[in-house]
Amino acid sequence: MSKTIQFNDFTKVDIRVGTIIEVNDFPEARNPAYKLTIDFGALGVKKSSAQITTLYKKEDLIDKQILAVVNFPKKQIGKFMSECLVLGAVNGKDVTLLNPELKVKNGSTVS
């Protein structure tokens, strides 16, 4: 188990719902990954890299809603700038994306 945090620590993390609108291969990544373009509604469109190639095909990701942390600093990954952190459950090398059970408005908060 990881270190215990206070509730105030959790409230600093801004997790939002977004819809994947574009998926591209990311051959420069150290581990197989996709470049994702995600629509977060009023927050705008953000890009992210995700190591989800073992369970997802590019065409299956279009219009899929996901959860992402949107208030981390941008991170340079090779020549690509990641603007958010897509959330998933890790099982070995497989990452299962976390997503709302029902369709919700892009940019909706998670609490």
Secondary structure by P-SEA (a helix, b strand, c coil): ccccccaaaaaabbbbbbbbcbbbbccccccbbbbbbbbccccccccccccccccccccccccccccccccccccccccccccbbbbbbbcccbbbbbbbccccccccccc
